[in-house]
Amino acid sequence: MKRSKYVIVTIIGLMIGICTNLAHPVTPYLVKTMGWPEISFSIFFSSMSLGMLIFAPIWGSFGDKYGKKFVFLICSIGYSLGQIMFGLFDNLYLVIFARFFSGIFSGGLNVALVSYLSSSKDLRDFDKTRLIPWALSFQLVGNSFGSFLGGLMGDYFSRLNLVLYAQALILTTCGIIMFFLFRLDDEDLSFKANKKSFIYNLKNVKNIGFWNIIFLICLTLFSIVFTNATRYLDYYYSDIGRTTSELGLLNLTIGLSTLFCNVLITPFILKRLKPVLSIILAGVIGSVTLFVTFMFKNEALLYMIYSTFLVFMATKAIIESASVTYISRESENKGVILGVRQSFYSLGAVIGPILGGLIYYNYEIENRNRLFFICAFVCLVSTLILSIMFIIKRRRS
């Protein structure tokens, strides 16, 4: 029985990962093909993040009332419609609306998955500290393969918007499969999920203490660094003349290396260092490897991306895991802090790409690597602030 449940959880994680990432490698190329302003790439990402930010708590409540299966089905179809609009519209403002519309439903898929893992009666006998990372790890694998497949389709199809239509078809198919084949609504009513809104969580900032606010601000800066580094690497790949399939292969490699780090390296470090020290170590390594990567150009840059940049992305896994461990171990109001943390992250996902775009597009193509140098500097500053916080707290204790 347990093995079959793990199979179901694995399949769902893979399907969501693949379906939601097929369009990522072709988006920067589509922006150029359609002749939209370059900053529109940033606006597309931010508008989708805004849709996720606003509607994620709503989908959580909807799933509790009507069932996870309906959330999976509705959000799969809704996301499909958003991608079809993305492929059909030429008007920039309508495309921005389409991205926001897709974000509304994309966030619901992730919320339904985590809620199912947390509250299903069939899964209540499982060790959730193993089950949830297992499912999310396979979602990460799905993300990587989805990006890889999307990149292949971008090179194969005669028009890039055909990738969006293919994604819509796959999304709808997966939603129907999850609705009719999987038992997902055996709700454990004793479970009370934290589905507070973005505004509610931000109002609780005053209750979490000064040092925790500093800690969360640093995590948000880290989040903005990683978001900008990965998203603008996509665009940078198109700037230097690489194909969508090459970008898809890179994203596949990044995903698999991050999974390797999650499974082997991160647990090793967290067993030997305190969470804050783990974040400081990862921050130093991340800032150095990101800076070194983009010191090179042409073919040398590709070698560095497949070496030092992969190390930089591995530090993201360490920082995310260590931050959750820190909150769960050392914070009295960890539920409130986790909610505020998620809102800070979401806010960073909305604002970060716009700020990154204003910097990135301000330079000519040969100098656009400066954004990555700025990201490396911000990463180092965040690490320095955390180091000072750690030293002060240690002296006071």
C-alpha positions as MATLAB code, in Angstrom:
seq = 'MKRSKYVIVTIIGLMIGICTNLAHPVTPYLVKTMGWPEISFSIFFSSMSLGMLIFAPIWGSFGDKYGKKFVFLICSIGYSLGQIMFGLFDNLYLVIFARFFSGIFSGGLNVALVSYLSSSKDLRDFDKTRLIPWALSFQLVGNSFGSFLGGLMGDYFSRLNLVLYAQALILTTCGIIMFFLFRLDDEDLSFKANKKSFIYNLKNVKNIGFWNIIFLICLTLFSIVFTNATRYLDYYYSDIGRTTSELGLLNLTIGLSTLFCNVLITPFILKRLKPVLSIILAGVIGSVTLFVTFMFKNEALLYMIYSTFLVFMATKAIIESASVTYISRESENKGVILGVRQSFYSLGAVIGPILGGLIYYNYEIENRNRLFFICAFVCLVSTLILSIMFIIKRRRS';
ca = [
       0.000    0.000    0.000;
       2.731    2.459    0.965;
       4.626    1.745   -2.236;
       1.546    2.500   -4.351;
       1.008    5.798   -2.527;
       4.591    6.796   -3.152;
       4.061    5.981   -6.842;
       0.958    8.211   -6.960;
       2.746   11.078   -5.174;
       5.718   10.699   -7.526;
       3.522   10.767  -10.642;
       1.605   13.843   -9.468;
       4.823   15.693   -8.620;
       6.317   14.835  -12.013;
       3.194   15.826  -13.938;
       2.893   19.220  -12.245;
       6.597   19.891  -12.743;
       6.576   18.978  -16.435;
       3.326   20.773  -17.273;
       4.219   24.073  -15.636;
       7.702   24.432  -17.165;
       7.285   23.590  -20.840;
       7.050   27.246  -21.905;
       9.957   28.643  -19.879;
      12.755   28.027  -22.425;
      10.829   29.543  -25.338;
       9.519   32.682  -23.597;
      12.612   34.912  -24.117;
      12.783   33.821  -27.768;
       9.059   34.505  -28.196;
       9.520   38.042  -26.846;
      12.140   38.729  -29.523;
      10.170   37.019  -32.304;
       7.031   39.053  -31.563;
       8.958   42.317  -31.384;
       7.752   43.187  -27.879;
       9.919   45.493  -25.729;
      12.613   43.532  -23.887;
      11.308   44.673  -20.499;
       8.103   42.755  -21.287;
       9.939   39.525  -20.393;
      10.320   40.866  -16.844;
       6.723   42.096  -16.735;
       5.417   38.699  -17.904;
       7.198   36.906  -15.080;
       6.174   39.463  -12.444;
       2.519   39.518  -13.531;
       2.338   35.734  -13.333;
       3.920   35.838   -9.852;
       1.353   38.469   -8.835;
      -1.500   36.154   -9.868;
       0.009   33.365   -7.786;
       0.539   35.706   -4.836;
      -3.074   36.902   -4.709;
      -4.939   33.668   -5.433;
      -2.869   30.934   -3.726;
      -4.710   31.228   -0.363;
      -8.058   31.218   -2.212;
      -7.242   27.905   -3.900;
      -6.226   26.464   -0.543;
      -9.625   27.297    0.957;
     -11.436   26.140   -2.182;
      -9.660   22.779   -2.014;
     -10.630   22.316    1.635;
     -14.285   22.958    0.823;
     -14.737   21.248   -2.551;
     -11.784   18.863   -2.817;
      -8.260   18.773   -4.207;
      -9.385   16.956   -7.355;
     -11.467   19.948   -8.414;
      -8.545   22.304   -7.769;
      -6.255   20.182   -9.934;
      -8.851   19.992  -12.717;
      -9.929   23.658  -12.662;
      -6.379   24.982  -12.364;
      -5.090   22.718  -15.134;
      -7.816   23.945  -17.499;
      -7.456   27.565  -16.359;
      -3.695   27.484  -16.811;
      -4.257   25.945  -20.269;
      -6.546   28.818  -21.265;
      -3.949   31.322  -20.066;
      -1.251   29.697  -22.193;
      -3.550   29.625  -25.229;
      -4.180   33.351  -24.771;
      -0.438   33.882  -24.435;
       0.044   32.179  -27.790;
      -2.851   33.934  -29.543;
      -2.502   37.544  -28.409;
      -0.254   40.034  -30.190;
      -1.197   43.057  -28.080;
       1.279   43.465  -25.227;
      -1.333   44.457  -22.635;
      -3.474   41.437  -23.450;
      -0.413   39.204  -23.122;
       0.316   40.678  -19.684;
      -3.272   39.866  -18.728;
      -2.776   36.328  -20.067;
       0.333   35.885  -17.884;
      -1.542   37.148  -14.823;
      -4.416   34.807  -15.710;
      -1.998   31.859  -15.944;
      -0.502   32.782  -12.566;
      -3.921   32.619  -10.926;
      -4.216   28.937  -11.792;
      -0.551   27.924  -11.723;
      -0.337   28.716   -8.018;
      -3.392   26.545   -7.356;
      -1.613   23.429   -8.643;
       1.222   23.828   -6.143;
      -1.137   24.662   -3.288;
      -3.271   21.585   -3.994;
      -0.211   19.329   -4.096;
       1.188   20.501   -0.751;
      -2.270   20.471    0.840;
      -2.869   16.906   -0.373;
       0.475   15.757    1.013;
      -0.245   17.425    4.340;
      -3.893   16.523    4.946;
      -4.737   13.262    3.167;
      -6.008   10.485    5.439;
      -4.325    7.901    3.226;
      -1.000    9.605    3.889;
      -1.365   10.273    7.617;
       0.738    7.224    8.557;
       3.645    8.423    6.417;
       6.625   10.351    7.729;
       5.812   13.775    6.278;
       9.413   14.927    6.703;
      10.306   12.309    4.071;
       7.132   12.245    1.982;
       6.888   15.993    1.232;
      10.559   16.400    0.220;
      10.169   13.248   -1.887;
       7.216   14.688   -3.816;
       8.768   18.132   -4.186;
      12.035   16.578   -5.368;
      10.204   14.777   -8.149;
       8.370   17.980   -8.966;
      11.832   19.507   -9.363;
      12.778   16.645  -11.690;
       9.561   17.338  -13.615;
      10.484   21.023  -13.818;
      13.807   20.087  -15.381;
      12.380   17.611  -17.879;
       9.541   20.003  -18.736;
      12.037   22.731  -19.547;
      14.126   20.281  -21.573;
      11.114   19.065  -23.575;
       9.921   22.645  -24.106;
      13.336   23.584  -25.454;
      13.288   20.644  -27.891;
       9.810   21.589  -29.078;
      10.929   25.197  -29.558;
      13.544   24.042  -32.070;
      11.256   21.461  -33.681;
       8.055   23.491  -34.168;
       7.856   26.041  -36.974;
       6.300   28.650  -34.633;
       7.141   29.145  -30.970;
       3.529   29.706  -29.901;
       2.833   26.084  -30.878;
       4.780   25.122  -27.749;
       2.215   27.049  -25.688;
      -0.656   25.203  -27.368;
       1.084   21.872  -26.753;
       1.533   22.840  -23.100;
      -2.182   23.673  -22.862;
      -3.110   20.247  -24.263;
      -0.757   18.435  -21.862;
      -2.003   20.480  -18.891;
      -5.643   19.653  -19.613;
      -4.829   15.968  -20.095;
      -2.950   15.777  -16.795;
      -5.776   17.572  -14.972;
      -8.298   15.041  -16.292;
      -6.027   12.142  -15.305;
      -5.633   13.459  -11.747;
      -9.375   14.056  -11.462;
     -10.560   10.638  -12.621;
      -7.745    8.224  -11.710;
      -6.391    9.417   -8.364;
      -8.106    9.458   -4.994;
      -7.156   12.846   -3.594;
     -10.003   14.032   -1.383;
      -9.804   11.824    1.698;
      -9.402   14.900    3.888;
      -8.065   14.649    7.420;
     -10.301   17.173    9.143;
      -7.974   17.413   12.128;
      -5.413   19.138    9.932;
      -5.597   22.920    9.874;
      -3.458   24.438    7.154;
      -2.072   27.955    7.268;
      -3.834   29.561    4.305;
      -3.577   33.171    5.355;
      -3.512   35.910    2.768;
      -0.460   37.906    1.739;
      -1.741   41.029    3.560;
      -2.559   39.052    6.718;
       0.943   37.590    6.837;
       2.602   40.968    6.332;
       0.569   42.434    9.210;
       2.226   39.869   11.488;
       5.710   41.237   10.817;
       5.543   43.234   14.045;
       5.075   40.019   16.063;
       8.144   38.063   14.965;
      11.009   40.049   16.496;
      13.764   42.266   15.126;
      16.316   39.549   14.341;
      13.772   37.392   12.566;
      12.787   40.376   10.399;
      16.465   40.862    9.464;
      16.735   37.138    8.745;
      13.671   37.177    6.466;
      14.866   40.290    4.628;
      18.160   38.512    3.900;
      16.284   35.445    2.657;
      14.189   37.656    0.388;
      17.345   39.199   -1.058;
      18.716   35.704   -1.669;
      15.445   34.793   -3.382;
      15.644   37.848   -5.662;
      19.261   36.973   -6.517;
      18.427   33.404   -7.522;
      15.271   34.419   -9.391;
      17.080   37.062  -11.430;
      20.132   34.870  -12.056;
      18.042   31.996  -13.444;
      15.444   33.992  -15.365;
      17.937   36.376  -16.965;
      20.272   33.532  -17.806;
      17.375   32.318  -19.989;
      17.314   35.671  -21.766;
      21.101   35.906  -21.862;
      21.197   32.547  -23.646;
      19.005   34.003  -26.382;
      21.188   37.137  -26.495;
      24.344   35.133  -27.176;
      22.684   33.137  -29.956;
      21.963   29.812  -28.227;
      18.896   27.762  -29.207;
      15.852   26.831  -27.129;
      16.975   23.186  -26.975;
      20.370   24.256  -25.610;
      18.597   26.321  -22.948;
      16.327   23.383  -22.156;
      19.347   21.093  -21.736;
      20.952   23.619  -19.395;
      17.802   23.830  -17.259;
      17.647   20.021  -17.144;
      21.248   19.899  -15.934;
      20.607   22.591  -13.319;
      17.534   20.742  -12.037;
      19.284   17.394  -11.734;
      22.340   18.908  -10.038;
      20.060   20.734   -7.575;
      18.278   17.448   -6.856;
      21.650   15.801   -6.219;
      22.495   18.592   -3.788;
      19.119   18.252   -2.027;
      19.576   14.515   -1.536;
      23.257   14.269   -0.615;
      25.053   17.543    0.025;
      22.459   19.587    1.935;
      21.773   16.920    4.632;
      25.546   16.454    5.048;
      26.085   20.177    5.689;
      23.052   20.649    7.951;
      24.184   17.783   10.191;
      27.537   19.495   10.778;
      26.725   23.201   10.854;
      24.061   25.356   12.457;
      21.421   26.579    9.983;
      22.666   30.180    9.931;
      26.267   29.047    9.430;
      25.077   26.807    6.586;
      23.412   29.802    4.940;
      26.519   31.950    5.433;
      28.726   29.260    3.875;
      26.342   28.830    0.947;
      26.086   32.610    0.500;
      29.851   33.052    0.268;
      30.223   30.169   -2.184;
      27.213   31.359   -4.205;
      28.407   34.947   -4.570;
      31.929   33.881   -5.582;
      30.820   31.249   -8.112;
      28.218   33.559   -9.691;
      30.781   36.342  -10.081;
      33.430   34.009  -11.513;
      30.990   32.425  -13.986;
      30.214   35.654  -15.817;
      33.786   36.920  -15.922;
      34.082   34.781  -19.048;
      32.476   35.076  -22.474;
      31.931   33.018  -25.621;
      32.795   29.302  -25.349;
      34.575   29.761  -22.034;
      31.314   31.075  -20.553;
      29.536   27.837  -21.487;
      32.149   25.788  -19.642;
      31.740   27.996  -16.581;
      27.948   27.771  -16.703;
      28.190   23.979  -16.652;
      30.606   24.082  -13.715;
      30.666   27.100  -11.411;
      27.088   28.194  -12.144;
      25.843   24.727  -11.187;
      27.631   25.174   -7.855;
      25.901   28.542   -7.445;
      22.497   26.911   -8.021;
      23.345   24.142   -5.558;
      23.766   26.788   -2.854;
      20.117   27.730   -3.375;
      19.057   24.282   -2.129;
      21.240   24.668    0.954;
      19.891   28.144    1.766;
      16.230   27.118    1.371;
      16.575   23.982    3.505;
      18.666   25.695    6.179;
      16.222   28.609    6.437;
      13.277   26.291    7.106;
      15.381   24.364    9.654;
      16.346   27.597   11.415;
      12.745   28.738   11.698;
      11.499   25.356   12.958;
      14.258   25.028   15.576;
      14.804   28.506   16.943;
      11.593   30.477   16.536;
       8.696   30.566   18.978;
       6.142   31.778   16.424;
       7.298   29.550   13.605;
       3.855   29.309   11.985;
       3.598   33.080   11.760;
       7.191   33.406   10.573;
       6.717   30.778    7.860;
       3.702   32.714    6.623;
       5.614   36.005    6.607;
       8.544   34.247    4.912;
       6.307   33.050    2.103;
       4.855   36.539    1.635;
       8.339   38.096    1.565;
       9.397   35.523   -1.044;
       6.284   36.159   -3.118;
       6.795   39.910   -2.971;
      10.387   39.383   -4.095;
       9.178   37.280   -7.041;
       6.950   40.167   -8.165;
       9.385   43.067   -7.645;
      12.719   41.315   -8.264;
      12.362   40.603  -12.017;
      11.280   44.201  -12.711;
      14.319   45.596  -10.909;
      16.533   43.056  -12.655;
      15.053   43.980  -16.021;
      15.679   47.690  -15.502;
      19.348   46.856  -14.930;
      19.734   44.136  -17.560;
      18.146   45.947  -20.501;
      19.977   49.167  -19.693;
      23.174   47.673  -21.129;
      24.189   46.527  -24.581;
      24.283   42.756  -25.068;
      28.049   42.470  -24.534;
      27.749   44.166  -21.118;
      24.572   42.531  -19.827;
      26.595   40.173  -17.656;
      26.832   43.097  -15.226;
      23.434   42.141  -13.825;
      24.960   38.873  -12.625;
      27.829   40.759  -10.977;
      25.272   42.926   -9.149;
      23.401   39.794   -8.063;
      26.672   38.348   -6.732;
      27.265   41.570   -4.764;
      23.745   41.493   -3.277;
      24.269   37.852   -2.327;
      27.516   38.771   -0.556;
      25.895   41.714    1.259;
      23.070   39.468    2.499;
      25.654   36.971    3.716;
      27.551   39.726    5.528;
      24.398   40.940    7.282;
      23.591   37.399    8.406;
      27.166   36.990    9.674;
      26.876   40.149   11.781;
      23.497   38.971   13.096;
      24.973   35.591   14.043;
      27.946   37.148   15.844;
      25.803   39.617   17.825;
      23.274   36.962   18.850;
      26.073   34.602   19.902;
      27.720   37.240   22.102;
      24.406   38.043   23.778;
      23.531   34.405   24.479;
];
